[in-house]
Amino acid sequence: MLHVTNGTSVSLGETGLGGEVLAWIDVLHEGPVPAGLTDEELGRLRGLFLGSEAALVERDRILASHDDVTLWFEHDLYDQLQLIQILERLKGSRPRAGLTLICVERYLGMLSGAELAQLWPLRRPVEDAELELAADAWAAFRSPDPMDVEALRATAMPALPFLGDALRRHLQQFPAVENGLSRTERQILEALENRQLSFRALFAADREREERIFMGDTSLMRYVDGLCSCRSPLIREEGGEYWITDTGREVLAGRADQVRLNGINRWLGGVHLVGNEALWRWDERAGGLRRS
């Protein structure tokens, strides 16, 4: 038996359930995940981005070597992207009885081994509807046109009930119509608007602003570094504390635009945003993505 979950912080080895535990080590909401690549080619690309190509190769080998697989995942963006990737990969390659799923609205890394064991009776066989939806969602996420994600969001998705909200959160990382900030960038500036914070405090403040926590400290630091190192910095660091600049205040207030001011070079799934204009912008009031 193979248990697949989101990371090494999940104490599946302490449940007494037996079997091998595999952490699906990839932060798919960051960096390139383009269409048109085989699983092996994508693994190499993701390995270069993460600096862990050998680990991804071994991960994929372990998954391919088991027929009895249980997937343990959560409701947030980080997990839902991993889940659709795995389901798409396993579509048609496993006996139906050998593939089961536990997907809950709880953070698995915060549960003890005993608490995780209590979730075991909730596992259920993965059905065709889940496999088909996962394949559609994975293709939309990797598409160079993010309106494919919007089209999917417009449909009912009962087979994977947490996926719709996760994809909405993904789209909120596109530049906002008001100021060119991703939601994460906006939350960083909001946290610093009236105070200076250490990175640890800033990380906690960002998590407080999320309905479903999904971003780790390494990913958040990438955004913080970007706001510090851009041509017209929106935040600065001194003595281990961060503070907002006058330019940051102008952008946060919507009197300047981050993309037009500093440019952008960011992958969101299969979309590469680059330059001083953004072809797609997130409209929070309308609750959707639109072409500029």
N, C-alpha and C positions, 0 to 999 in steps of 0.2 A: 504494500500500500504506500502511496505517495501523498503527502499533504503539501499543498502549494498555497503560500500566503504572501503577504506584502513585504515582509522584512524579517530580519533576525530578532527584532524585539518581541515578536509573537511567541509565547512560551508553549508551543505545541509539543515540544519534547518533554514537557512536564505534565502532560495530560494523562499519561498511562494508556493512551490509545495504540501505541506501537506505530510501526511504519517509519518511513523516511520523511524528513521535512525539507522542503525546498523554498527558499526565499526568492521571489521574482524581482531581482534587483535591477530595476530601471525606473527612472523618473521621467515618464513619458510626456508629462506636461511641460517639460523643458527640452529644448534642442530639437534637431531635425528628426522627423518621422515621415519621410516622403513616400509617396506612392511609387509604384513601378520597380520595386526592389524585391528580390526573393527574401525569405526569412534569414538565410545565411548572410546576404548582402546587408540587410538592415541590421543584423546583429553586429557586423563589423563596424558599420557606421555609428551605431549607438555605443559600441565599445570604445571607439575613438573619442566620442563626445564625453563619455563617463570616465575614460581612463581605465576600463576594466574589460577589455575584449576577451581575455582568457576566461574570466568568470562567466561571461555571457555564453560562451561556447559550451562550457561545462554545464551551466544551467539548462541549456537547450538539450544537451545530451541526456541529462537525467530525466527531463520531462518525456522525451521520446522513448525512453526505456521502460516505462511503466504503463500498464493497462488499467490498473485500479487506482484512480486518482480522485481525491477530494480537494476542492477549491475552497479556501477560507478567505473571504474578502469583506470589505466595509462599504459604506455608502458614499464616500468622498471621491473627489476627482482622481486623486492618485491611484486609489484602488480600482475604480471603475474602468479606467483606461487599461490597467494591467489585466483586468478580468476580460474585457472584450478582446484584447490581443490573444490571450490564452484560449478563449473559447473559439475564436476564429481559427487559430492554429490547430485545435483539436477537432474541429468540425469534420465529421466523416472519418476520423482516424481512430476512434475508440468505440468499443462495444458500449451500448447505451447504459447497461447496468454498471459499467466500470467507471463512470464519470458522474460524480455527485458535487453538489454545491451547498455551501453555507454562506449566506450573504446577509449581514445584519447591520442595523443602525447603531453600532457600538464600535469603539476603537479597540481593536483586538489586542494591540500592544499594551493596553492598560489593564487587561484581564489576567488573572492568575491561571496557572495550569488547570486548577479545579473548576474555575469559572468557564474556561474554554471547553472543558470536557462536558459541561452542562449543555453546550450548544450542539454537541454531537447528534442527539436525536432529531435536531432540526434539519439535518442534511436531507437533500432530495435529489433524485436523478435529474440530470440536465436534459431538457426536452428540445425538440426540433425548433420550437419558437425562440428559445434563448440562443441557440446556435445561429439561427438565421439573423436575428436582430443584432447579435454581436458582430457577425460578418459585415452587415450593412453599416453599423456604427464605426467599425474599424476602418472600412473603406472611406467613409465620410471624413473621419478624423485625419486620415492621411491624404485626402484630396488637396490639390493646390487651390481649390475654390472653397472657402469656408461656408459658402451658402449651401453646400451639400449638408453640412451639419445643421444649419437652420431648417432645411427641408425635412431632415429626419426628426428634428425637435417638434415639428408641426404635426407629427403622427403620434398615435397612441403607442406607448411602449410598456404594456403591462408585464411582459416577460422579464424585463429587467427594470424594476420600479425605481431604482435610484439613478438610472442612467440619464434621464432627462435633466435633472438638476445639476448633475456633474458636467454635462455638456454645456449647460448655460454658464457655469463657472469658468469653463474653458474659454468660451467666447468673451467673457468679461476681461480676459487678458489682452484682447485687442485694444488698440488706442481708442479712448473715449472721444465722442464727437465734441465735447466741450473743451478739452484741453490736451488731448493726445496721450493721456496717461492710461496705463493699464490699471485695473482695479488694485493690484498689489502695489504699484507705484503710488497710487492715490492714498492708500491706507498708510503707507510709510510717511508720506508728507503730512497727512492728518495727525498721525501720532506725534509728529515733531512740531506741529504748528505753534504750540504754546509752551514747549519745554524741550530740554535737551535729554537725550536718553543714551544709555549704553546699548550695544547691540543686543545683549540679553534682554533688556527691558523692551527694546523695539520689537524683538521677535515675539515676546509675550503680548505686546499691544496689537501686533498684526493678527495673532491667533484669536484674540478677543473679538476681532471684527469679522471673523469667518463663521458662517453658519455651520459649515462642515470643514473642519481643519484638514488640510491636505499637504501643506508646504512645510518642508523641513528647513533647518537653519542654513544648510549649504545653499539651497535654492534661493532663500530670501537674501542671503549675503550677495548673491549674484546681482539681484536687483538693487540692493543698497550700493554696491560698488559701481553699478552703472549710473546711478543718480549722482554719485560723487565724481566720477571720472569723465563725464560727458563735457562737451565743449563749453557749455554754460551750466555749471553745476547747480543742481537743485538742492543738494544737501552737502554738508561738509563734516569732516571728522577731526576732532582735536582732543588729545588726552583721553582717548577711549570713549568719547561721547559724540553723538551726532546732533546736528542742528540744521534747521531749514535756512536756506539763503533767501535773499530778496527775490531772486529769479524763481525759486521754488514757490514762494508765496504768490507771485504773479501767475504762474502756471496753475497752481491749485485753485486760484480764484477764477480761472478761465479767461484771464486777460492776455495770456500767451499760450502757445501750443508746443508741447514737448517735442513732437515729431518734427514740426517745421523749424523749431529752434535748434535741436540737437541731432536730428536724424534718428533713424532706427535701423537695427540689424538684429532681427529676432525671428526664430522659428517657433511657430505654434502648430504642432502636428505637421501636416504637409504643406503649410503656408509659410513662405519666407517673406517677411516684411523687411524691406530695405530701402533706404533713401530718405528724403525729406517730405515725402507724402505717403499716406497710408491709403491703399485702395479700399480697405474695409475698416469701418469704425463701429464701435459698440455704442448703442443708444440706450442708456439706462432707463430713460423715461418710457420709451417704446418697448423696452424689454427684448431688444433684438439687434442683430448685426445688419448694417446697411453699407452699400457701396458709396464711397465718397463722390 
